[in-house]
Amino acid sequence: MENPTTAVALLMARLVALTRDEEGMSTVEYAIGLIAAAAFAGLLFVIVNAPAVMGALTGLVQRALTPAG
């Protein structure tokens, strides 16, 4: 039979290893990053398609392409 102190030490070492194990974390982080990127893209799409923003961007491009004179 194992010494109770050794068994507790082994159990504690295993618990520490489990709390530090990051296997699978990259998949979760990747999924969260993908969701955040999609949400940001959707927000940007809504903002750019707003009439006020579209008019401002159109005016900016027209001024940039008009020769100075």
PyMOL Python script that loads the backbone (N, CA, C, O; Angstrom):
from pymol import cmd

cmd.read_pdbstr("""\
ATOM      1  N   MET A   1       0.836  -1.187   0.000  1.00  0.00           N
ATOM      2  CA  MET A   1       0.000   0.000   0.000  1.00  0.00           C
ATOM      3  C   MET A   1       0.879   1.249   0.000  1.00  0.00           C
ATOM      4  O   MET A   1       1.940   1.279   0.624  1.00  0.00           O
ATOM      5  N   GLU A   2       0.416   2.281  -0.714  1.00  0.00           N
ATOM      6  CA  GLU A   2       1.167   3.523  -0.807  1.00  0.00           C
ATOM      7  C   GLU A   2       1.073   4.331   0.464  1.00  0.00           C
ATOM      8  O   GLU A   2       0.097   4.253   1.210  1.00  0.00           O
ATOM      9  N   ASN A   3       2.098   5.097   0.688  1.00  0.00           N
ATOM     10  CA  ASN A   3       2.113   6.029   1.808  1.00  0.00           C
ATOM     11  C   ASN A   3       1.057   7.102   1.525  1.00  0.00           C
ATOM     12  O   ASN A   3       1.025   7.623   0.410  1.00  0.00           O
ATOM     13  N   PRO A   4       0.199   7.452   2.478  1.00  0.00           N
ATOM     14  CA  PRO A   4      -0.828   8.479   2.247  1.00  0.00           C
ATOM     15  C   PRO A   4      -0.234   9.824   1.839  1.00  0.00           C
ATOM     16  O   PRO A   4      -0.831  10.555   1.048  1.00  0.00           O
ATOM     17  N   THR A   5       0.927  10.147   2.370  1.00  0.00           N
ATOM     18  CA  THR A   5       1.565  11.411   2.025  1.00  0.00           C
ATOM     19  C   THR A   5       1.977  11.401   0.546  1.00  0.00           C
ATOM     20  O   THR A   5       1.822  12.405  -0.149  1.00  0.00           O
ATOM     21  N   THR A   6       2.499  10.269   0.072  1.00  0.00           N
ATOM     22  CA  THR A   6       2.882  10.136  -1.327  1.00  0.00           C
ATOM     23  C   THR A   6       1.652  10.211  -2.227  1.00  0.00           C
ATOM     24  O   THR A   6       1.693  10.848  -3.280  1.00  0.00           O
ATOM     25  N   ALA A   7       0.565   9.568  -1.822  1.00  0.00           N
ATOM     26  CA  ALA A   7      -0.659   9.591  -2.619  1.00  0.00           C
ATOM     27  C   ALA A   7      -1.206  11.014  -2.735  1.00  0.00           C
ATOM     28  O   ALA A   7      -1.662  11.424  -3.802  1.00  0.00           O
ATOM     29  N   VAL A   8      -1.158  11.760  -1.640  1.00  0.00           N
ATOM     30  CA  VAL A   8      -1.632  13.150  -1.657  1.00  0.00           C
ATOM     31  C   VAL A   8      -0.716  13.993  -2.550  1.00  0.00           C
ATOM     32  O   VAL A   8      -1.194  14.832  -3.312  1.00  0.00           O
ATOM     33  N   ALA A   9       0.581  13.772  -2.456  1.00  0.00           N
ATOM     34  CA  ALA A   9       1.525  14.520  -3.287  1.00  0.00           C
ATOM     35  C   ALA A   9       1.294  14.215  -4.766  1.00  0.00           C
ATOM     36  O   ALA A   9       1.335  15.121  -5.599  1.00  0.00           O
ATOM     37  N   LEU A  10       1.052  12.944  -5.098  1.00  0.00           N
ATOM     38  CA  LEU A  10       0.776  12.580  -6.488  1.00  0.00           C
ATOM     39  C   LEU A  10      -0.532  13.205  -6.971  1.00  0.00           C
ATOM     40  O   LEU A  10      -0.618  13.687  -8.100  1.00  0.00           O
ATOM     41  N   LEU A  11      -1.534  13.193  -6.118  1.00  0.00           N
ATOM     42  CA  LEU A  11      -2.816  13.801  -6.471  1.00  0.00           C
ATOM     43  C   LEU A  11      -2.661  15.300  -6.688  1.00  0.00           C
ATOM     44  O   LEU A  11      -3.213  15.854  -7.639  1.00  0.00           O
ATOM     45  N   MET A  12      -1.914  15.953  -5.815  1.00  0.00           N
ATOM     46  CA  MET A  12      -1.693  17.398  -5.964  1.00  0.00           C
ATOM     47  C   MET A  12      -0.920  17.698  -7.249  1.00  0.00           C
ATOM     48  O   MET A  12      -1.234  18.659  -7.951  1.00  0.00           O
ATOM     49  N   ALA A  13       0.080  16.884  -7.556  1.00  0.00           N
ATOM     50  CA  ALA A  13       0.853  17.087  -8.781  1.00  0.00           C
ATOM     51  C   ALA A  13      -0.037  16.914 -10.006  1.00  0.00           C
ATOM     52  O   ALA A  13       0.081  17.667 -10.974  1.00  0.00           O
ATOM     53  N   ARG A  14      -0.923  15.927  -9.966  1.00  0.00           N
ATOM     54  CA  ARG A  14      -1.842  15.700 -11.098  1.00  0.00           C
ATOM     55  C   ARG A  14      -2.821  16.860 -11.239  1.00  0.00           C
ATOM     56  O   ARG A  14      -3.105  17.282 -12.361  1.00  0.00           O
ATOM     57  N   LEU A  15      -3.339  17.380 -10.148  1.00  0.00           N
ATOM     58  CA  LEU A  15      -4.264  18.516 -10.207  1.00  0.00           C
ATOM     59  C   LEU A  15      -3.579  19.760 -10.760  1.00  0.00           C
ATOM     60  O   LEU A  15      -4.174  20.504 -11.539  1.00  0.00           O
ATOM     61  N   VAL A  16      -2.340  19.985 -10.362  1.00  0.00           N
ATOM     62  CA  VAL A  16      -1.591  21.125 -10.892  1.00  0.00           C
ATOM     63  C   VAL A  16      -1.382  20.951 -12.391  1.00  0.00           C
ATOM     64  O   VAL A  16      -1.520  21.905 -13.157  1.00  0.00           O
ATOM     65  N   ALA A  17      -1.051  19.732 -12.809  1.00  0.00           N
ATOM     66  CA  ALA A  17      -0.844  19.475 -14.232  1.00  0.00           C
ATOM     67  C   ALA A  17      -2.133  19.695 -15.023  1.00  0.00           C
ATOM     68  O   ALA A  17      -2.095  20.220 -16.136  1.00  0.00           O
ATOM     69  N   LEU A  18      -3.261  19.301 -14.460  1.00  0.00           N
ATOM     70  CA  LEU A  18      -4.540  19.493 -15.145  1.00  0.00           C
ATOM     71  C   LEU A  18      -4.905  20.960 -15.270  1.00  0.00           C
ATOM     72  O   LEU A  18      -5.478  21.370 -16.280  1.00  0.00           O
ATOM     73  N   THR A  19      -4.587  21.752 -14.270  1.00  0.00           N
ATOM     74  CA  THR A  19      -4.924  23.176 -14.346  1.00  0.00           C
ATOM     75  C   THR A  19      -4.006  23.918 -15.311  1.00  0.00           C
ATOM     76  O   THR A  19      -4.361  24.987 -15.808  1.00  0.00           O
ATOM     77  N   ARG A  20      -2.848  23.365 -15.573  1.00  0.00           N
ATOM     78  CA  ARG A  20      -1.908  24.018 -16.497  1.00  0.00           C
ATOM     79  C   ARG A  20      -2.000  23.447 -17.905  1.00  0.00           C
ATOM     80  O   ARG A  20      -1.375  23.977 -18.824  1.00  0.00           O
ATOM     81  N   ASP A  21      -2.751  22.399 -18.089  1.00  0.00           N
ATOM     82  CA  ASP A  21      -2.892  21.772 -19.396  1.00  0.00           C
ATOM     83  C   ASP A  21      -3.727  22.663 -20.293  1.00  0.00           C
ATOM     84  O   ASP A  21      -4.874  22.971 -19.971  1.00  0.00           O
ATOM     85  N   GLU A  22      -3.162  23.081 -21.415  1.00  0.00           N
ATOM     86  CA  GLU A  22      -3.865  23.989 -22.317  1.00  0.00           C
ATOM     87  C   GLU A  22      -4.226  23.305 -23.623  1.00  0.00           C
ATOM     88  O   GLU A  22      -4.450  23.972 -24.634  1.00  0.00           O
ATOM     89  N   GLU A  23      -4.284  22.004 -23.612  1.00  0.00           N
ATOM     90  CA  GLU A  23      -4.646  21.281 -24.821  1.00  0.00           C
ATOM     91  C   GLU A  23      -6.079  21.643 -25.215  1.00  0.00           C
ATOM     92  O   GLU A  23      -6.986  21.582 -24.385  1.00  0.00           O
ATOM     93  N   GLY A  24      -6.275  22.009 -26.444  1.00  0.00           N
ATOM     94  CA  GLY A  24      -7.593  22.402 -26.919  1.00  0.00           C
ATOM     95  C   GLY A  24      -7.867  23.887 -26.802  1.00  0.00           C
ATOM     96  O   GLY A  24      -8.837  24.384 -27.374  1.00  0.00           O
ATOM     97  N   MET A  25      -7.036  24.595 -26.077  1.00  0.00           N
ATOM     98  CA  MET A  25      -7.260  26.030 -25.909  1.00  0.00           C
ATOM     99  C   MET A  25      -7.097  26.767 -27.227  1.00  0.00           C
ATOM    100  O   MET A  25      -7.806  27.744 -27.470  1.00  0.00           O
ATOM    101  N   SER A  26      -6.194  26.333 -28.075  1.00  0.00           N
ATOM    102  CA  SER A  26      -5.993  27.044 -29.331  1.00  0.00           C
ATOM    103  C   SER A  26      -7.250  26.975 -30.195  1.00  0.00           C
ATOM    104  O   SER A  26      -7.557  27.931 -30.907  1.00  0.00           O
ATOM    105  N   THR A  27      -7.972  25.873 -30.146  1.00  0.00           N
ATOM    106  CA  THR A  27      -9.204  25.744 -30.922  1.00  0.00           C
ATOM    107  C   THR A  27     -10.260  26.703 -30.398  1.00  0.00           C
ATOM    108  O   THR A  27     -10.957  27.340 -31.188  1.00  0.00           O
ATOM    109  N   VAL A  28     -10.392  26.818 -29.091  1.00  0.00           N
ATOM    110  CA  VAL A  28     -11.366  27.731 -28.502  1.00  0.00           C
ATOM    111  C   VAL A  28     -10.977  29.177 -28.800  1.00  0.00           C
ATOM    112  O   VAL A  28     -11.825  29.989 -29.172  1.00  0.00           O
ATOM    113  N   GLU A  29      -9.717  29.489 -28.638  1.00  0.00           N
ATOM    114  CA  GLU A  29      -9.251  30.846 -28.928  1.00  0.00           C
ATOM    115  C   GLU A  29      -9.458  31.185 -30.396  1.00  0.00           C
ATOM    116  O   GLU A  29      -9.837  32.309 -30.726  1.00  0.00           O
ATOM    117  N   TYR A  30      -9.210  30.220 -31.283  1.00  0.00           N
ATOM    118  CA  TYR A  30      -9.418  30.430 -32.707  1.00  0.00           C
ATOM    119  C   TYR A  30     -10.896  30.697 -32.993  1.00  0.00           C
ATOM    120  O   TYR A  30     -11.224  31.599 -33.763  1.00  0.00           O
ATOM    121  N   ALA A  31     -11.774  29.930 -32.386  1.00  0.00           N
ATOM    122  CA  ALA A  31     -13.215  30.117 -32.603  1.00  0.00           C
ATOM    123  C   ALA A  31     -13.680  31.479 -32.093  1.00  0.00           C
ATOM    124  O   ALA A  31     -14.465  32.153 -32.760  1.00  0.00           O
ATOM    125  N   ILE A  32     -13.211  31.884 -30.934  1.00  0.00           N
ATOM    126  CA  ILE A  32     -13.597  33.193 -30.386  1.00  0.00           C
ATOM    127  C   ILE A  32     -13.055  34.312 -31.280  1.00  0.00           C
ATOM    128  O   ILE A  32     -13.754  35.293 -31.533  1.00  0.00           O
ATOM    129  N   GLY A  33     -11.833  34.173 -31.751  1.00  0.00           N
ATOM    130  CA  GLY A  33     -11.264  35.168 -32.656  1.00  0.00           C
ATOM    131  C   GLY A  33     -12.029  35.246 -33.968  1.00  0.00           C
ATOM    132  O   GLY A  33     -12.220  36.333 -34.514  1.00  0.00           O
ATOM    133  N   LEU A  34     -12.464  34.109 -34.473  1.00  0.00           N
ATOM    134  CA  LEU A  34     -13.238  34.077 -35.709  1.00  0.00           C
ATOM    135  C   LEU A  34     -14.594  34.747 -35.531  1.00  0.00           C
ATOM    136  O   LEU A  34     -15.047  35.481 -36.409  1.00  0.00           O
ATOM    137  N   ILE A  35     -15.236  34.497 -34.404  1.00  0.00           N
ATOM    138  CA  ILE A  35     -16.527  35.138 -34.119  1.00  0.00           C
ATOM    139  C   ILE A  35     -16.350  36.648 -33.972  1.00  0.00           C
ATOM    140  O   ILE A  35     -17.160  37.423 -34.481  1.00  0.00           O
ATOM    141  N   ALA A  36     -15.299  37.063 -33.281  1.00  0.00           N
ATOM    142  CA  ALA A  36     -15.046  38.495 -33.107  1.00  0.00           C
ATOM    143  C   ALA A  36     -14.744  39.161 -34.448  1.00  0.00           C
ATOM    144  O   ALA A  36     -15.206  40.274 -34.701  1.00  0.00           O
ATOM    145  N   ALA A  37     -13.978  38.496 -35.305  1.00  0.00           N
ATOM    146  CA  ALA A  37     -13.672  39.062 -36.619  1.00  0.00           C
ATOM    147  C   ALA A  37     -14.931  39.177 -37.475  1.00  0.00           C
ATOM    148  O   ALA A  37     -15.111  40.171 -38.179  1.00  0.00           O
ATOM    149  N   ALA A  38     -15.796  38.179 -37.420  1.00  0.00           N
ATOM    150  CA  ALA A  38     -17.039  38.226 -38.190  1.00  0.00           C
ATOM    151  C   ALA A  38     -17.952  39.340 -37.670  1.00  0.00           C
ATOM    152  O   ALA A  38     -18.591  40.040 -38.456  1.00  0.00           O
ATOM    153  N   ALA A  39     -18.009  39.503 -36.352  1.00  0.00           N
ATOM    154  CA  ALA A  39     -18.830  40.577 -35.783  1.00  0.00           C
ATOM    155  C   ALA A  39     -18.282  41.942 -36.183  1.00  0.00           C
ATOM    156  O   ALA A  39     -19.051  42.846 -36.513  1.00  0.00           O
ATOM    157  N   PHE A  40     -16.970  42.098 -36.156  1.00  0.00           N
ATOM    158  CA  PHE A  40     -16.355  43.368 -36.550  1.00  0.00           C
ATOM    159  C   PHE A  40     -16.605  43.649 -38.028  1.00  0.00           C
ATOM    160  O   PHE A  40     -16.888  44.787 -38.403  1.00  0.00           O
ATOM    161  N   ALA A  41     -16.502  42.618 -38.873  1.00  0.00           N
ATOM    162  CA  ALA A  41     -16.765  42.793 -40.303  1.00  0.00           C
ATOM    163  C   ALA A  41     -18.217  43.199 -40.538  1.00  0.00           C
ATOM    164  O   ALA A  41     -18.489  44.059 -41.375  1.00  0.00           O
ATOM    165  N   GLY A  42     -19.145  42.594 -39.813  1.00  0.00           N
ATOM    166  CA  GLY A  42     -20.557  42.960 -39.947  1.00  0.00           C
ATOM    167  C   GLY A  42     -20.808  44.391 -39.513  1.00  0.00           C
ATOM    168  O   GLY A  42     -21.548  45.122 -40.172  1.00  0.00           O
ATOM    169  N   LEU A  43     -20.202  44.792 -38.416  1.00  0.00           N
ATOM    170  CA  LEU A  43     -20.351  46.165 -37.935  1.00  0.00           C
ATOM    171  C   LEU A  43     -19.764  47.157 -38.936  1.00  0.00           C
ATOM    172  O   LEU A  43     -20.370  48.189 -39.222  1.00  0.00           O
ATOM    173  N   LEU A  44     -18.594  46.843 -39.460  1.00  0.00           N
ATOM    174  CA  LEU A  44     -17.969  47.709 -40.453  1.00  0.00           C
ATOM    175  C   LEU A  44     -18.823  47.810 -41.715  1.00  0.00           C
ATOM    176  O   LEU A  44     -18.935  48.887 -42.301  1.00  0.00           O
ATOM    177  N   PHE A  45     -19.417  46.712 -42.131  1.00  0.00           N
ATOM    178  CA  PHE A  45     -20.295  46.709 -43.306  1.00  0.00           C
ATOM    179  C   PHE A  45     -21.496  47.621 -43.093  1.00  0.00           C
ATOM    180  O   PHE A  45     -21.867  48.382 -43.986  1.00  0.00           O
ATOM    181  N   VAL A  46     -22.104  47.546 -41.912  1.00  0.00           N
ATOM    182  CA  VAL A  46     -23.267  48.391 -41.609  1.00  0.00           C
ATOM    183  C   VAL A  46     -22.860  49.864 -41.583  1.00  0.00           C
ATOM    184  O   VAL A  46     -23.576  50.715 -42.110  1.00  0.00           O
ATOM    185  N   ILE A  47     -21.723  50.164 -40.976  1.00  0.00           N
ATOM    186  CA  ILE A  47     -21.274  51.562 -40.880  1.00  0.00           C
ATOM    187  C   ILE A  47     -20.959  52.127 -42.259  1.00  0.00           C
ATOM    188  O   ILE A  47     -21.376  53.240 -42.580  1.00  0.00           O
ATOM    189  N   VAL A  48     -20.225  51.373 -43.081  1.00  0.00           N
ATOM    190  CA  VAL A  48     -19.827  51.873 -44.395  1.00  0.00           C
ATOM    191  C   VAL A  48     -21.036  52.030 -45.312  1.00  0.00           C
ATOM    192  O   VAL A  48     -21.034  52.913 -46.170  1.00  0.00           O
ATOM    193  N   ASN A  49     -22.053  51.213 -45.158  1.00  0.00           N
ATOM    194  CA  ASN A  49     -23.234  51.307 -46.009  1.00  0.00           C
ATOM    195  C   ASN A  49     -24.243  52.342 -45.531  1.00  0.00           C
ATOM    196  O   ASN A  49     -25.280  52.519 -46.171  1.00  0.00           O
ATOM    197  N   ALA A  50     -23.975  53.020 -44.440  1.00  0.00           N
ATOM    198  CA  ALA A  50     -24.861  54.096 -43.990  1.00  0.00           C
ATOM    199  C   ALA A  50     -24.779  55.241 -44.992  1.00  0.00           C
ATOM    200  O   ALA A  50     -23.693  55.558 -45.478  1.00  0.00           O
ATOM    201  N   PRO A  51     -25.918  55.867 -45.309  1.00  0.00           N
ATOM    202  CA  PRO A  51     -25.915  56.926 -46.333  1.00  0.00           C
ATOM    203  C   PRO A  51     -24.940  58.070 -46.038  1.00  0.00           C
ATOM    204  O   PRO A  51     -24.286  58.557 -46.961  1.00  0.00           O
ATOM    205  N   ALA A  52     -24.827  58.503 -44.815  1.00  0.00           N
ATOM    206  CA  ALA A  52     -23.926  59.608 -44.478  1.00  0.00           C
ATOM    207  C   ALA A  52     -22.467  59.220 -44.724  1.00  0.00           C
ATOM    208  O   ALA A  52     -21.697  60.006 -45.275  1.00  0.00           O
ATOM    209  N   VAL A  53     -22.102  58.037 -44.325  1.00  0.00           N
ATOM    210  CA  VAL A  53     -20.722  57.576 -44.512  1.00  0.00           C
ATOM    211  C   VAL A  53     -20.441  57.356 -45.992  1.00  0.00           C
ATOM    212  O   VAL A  53     -19.371  57.705 -46.489  1.00  0.00           O
ATOM    213  N   MET A  54     -21.413  56.775 -46.690  1.00  0.00           N
ATOM    214  CA  MET A  54     -21.231  56.534 -48.124  1.00  0.00           C
ATOM    215  C   MET A  54     -21.031  57.856 -48.872  1.00  0.00           C
ATOM    216  O   MET A  54     -20.185  57.944 -49.762  1.00  0.00           O
ATOM    217  N   GLY A  55     -21.801  58.873 -48.516  1.00  0.00           N
ATOM    218  CA  GLY A  55     -21.643  60.180 -49.140  1.00  0.00           C
ATOM    219  C   GLY A  55     -20.295  60.806 -48.836  1.00  0.00           C
ATOM    220  O   GLY A  55     -19.666  61.396 -49.715  1.00  0.00           O
ATOM    221  N   ALA A  56     -19.853  60.679 -47.603  1.00  0.00           N
ATOM    222  CA  ALA A  56     -18.552  61.232 -47.216  1.00  0.00           C
ATOM    223  C   ALA A  56     -17.420  60.525 -47.952  1.00  0.00           C
ATOM    224  O   ALA A  56     -16.485  61.170 -48.425  1.00  0.00           O
ATOM    225  N   LEU A  57     -17.503  59.215 -48.049  1.00  0.00           N
ATOM    226  CA  LEU A  57     -16.459  58.467 -48.759  1.00  0.00           C
ATOM    227  C   LEU A  57     -16.463  58.801 -50.253  1.00  0.00           C
ATOM    228  O   LEU A  57     -15.402  58.948 -50.859  1.00  0.00           O
ATOM    229  N   THR A  58     -17.637  58.919 -50.838  1.00  0.00           N
ATOM    230  CA  THR A  58     -17.732  59.269 -52.252  1.00  0.00           C
ATOM    231  C   THR A  58     -17.126  60.647 -52.503  1.00  0.00           C
ATOM    232  O   THR A  58     -16.379  60.827 -53.465  1.00  0.00           O
ATOM    233  N   GLY A  59     -17.440  61.621 -51.649  1.00  0.00           N
ATOM    234  CA  GLY A  59     -16.875  62.958 -51.777  1.00  0.00           C
ATOM    235  C   GLY A  59     -15.373  62.958 -51.627  1.00  0.00           C
ATOM    236  O   GLY A  59     -14.673  63.668 -52.348  1.00  0.00           O
ATOM    237  N   LEU A  60     -14.873  62.170 -50.701  1.00  0.00           N
ATOM    238  CA  LEU A  60     -13.428  62.071 -50.467  1.00  0.00           C
ATOM    239  C   LEU A  60     -12.716  61.496 -51.689  1.00  0.00           C
ATOM    240  O   LEU A  60     -11.669  62.001 -52.094  1.00  0.00           O
ATOM    241  N   VAL A  61     -13.275  60.448 -52.274  1.00  0.00           N
ATOM    242  CA  VAL A  61     -12.669  59.832 -53.448  1.00  0.00           C
ATOM    243  C   VAL A  61     -12.735  60.793 -54.639  1.00  0.00           C
ATOM    244  O   VAL A  61     -11.774  60.899 -55.400  1.00  0.00           O
ATOM    245  N   GLN A  62     -13.857  61.490 -54.803  1.00  0.00           N
ATOM    246  CA  GLN A  62     -13.974  62.440 -55.914  1.00  0.00           C
ATOM    247  C   GLN A  62     -12.952  63.569 -55.782  1.00  0.00           C
ATOM    248  O   GLN A  62     -12.324  63.956 -56.768  1.00  0.00           O
ATOM    249  N   ARG A  63     -12.785  64.090 -54.582  1.00  0.00           N
ATOM    250  CA  ARG A  63     -11.798  65.153 -54.363  1.00  0.00           C
ATOM    251  C   ARG A  63     -10.379  64.642 -54.618  1.00  0.00           C
ATOM    252  O   ARG A  63      -9.536  65.370 -55.143  1.00  0.00           O
ATOM    253  N   ALA A  64     -10.122  63.390 -54.244  1.00  0.00           N
ATOM    254  CA  ALA A  64      -8.784  62.835 -54.445  1.00  0.00           C
ATOM    255  C   ALA A  64      -8.482  62.621 -55.925  1.00  0.00           C
ATOM    256  O   ALA A  64      -7.331  62.731 -56.348  1.00  0.00           O
ATOM    257  N   LEU A  65      -9.503  62.319 -56.706  1.00  0.00           N
ATOM    258  CA  LEU A  65      -9.292  62.042 -58.135  1.00  0.00           C
ATOM    259  C   LEU A  65      -9.425  63.279 -59.012  1.00  0.00           C
ATOM    260  O   LEU A  65      -9.077  63.225 -60.192  1.00  0.00           O
ATOM    261  N   THR A  66      -9.915  64.384 -58.481  1.00  0.00           N
ATOM    262  CA  THR A  66     -10.050  65.606 -59.257  1.00  0.00           C
ATOM    263  C   THR A  66      -8.698  66.306 -59.323  1.00  0.00           C
ATOM    264  O   THR A  66      -8.061  66.530 -58.293  1.00  0.00           O
ATOM    265  N   PRO A  67      -8.255  66.654 -60.540  1.00  0.00           N
ATOM    266  CA  PRO A  67      -6.963  67.341 -60.647  1.00  0.00           C
ATOM    267  C   PRO A  67      -7.027  68.737 -60.007  1.00  0.00           C
ATOM    268  O   PRO A  67      -8.036  69.433 -60.116  1.00  0.00           O
ATOM    269  N   ALA A  68      -5.961  69.123 -59.353  1.00  0.00           N
ATOM    270  CA  ALA A  68      -5.876  70.437 -58.713  1.00  0.00           C
ATOM    271  C   ALA A  68      -5.718  71.484 -59.814  1.00  0.00           C
ATOM    272  O   ALA A  68      -4.982  71.291 -60.782  1.00  0.00           O
ATOM    273  N   GLY A  69      -6.415  72.572 -59.642  1.00  0.00           N
ATOM    274  CA  GLY A  69      -6.264  73.536 -60.701  1.00  0.00           C
ATOM    275  C   GLY A  69      -6.770  74.849 -60.405  1.00  0.00           C
ATOM    276  O   GLY A  69      -6.689  75.746 -61.244  1.00  0.00           O
TER     277      GLY A  69
END
""", "prot")
cmd.dss("prot")
cmd.show_as("cartoon", "prot")
cmd.util.cbc("prot")
cmd.orient("prot")
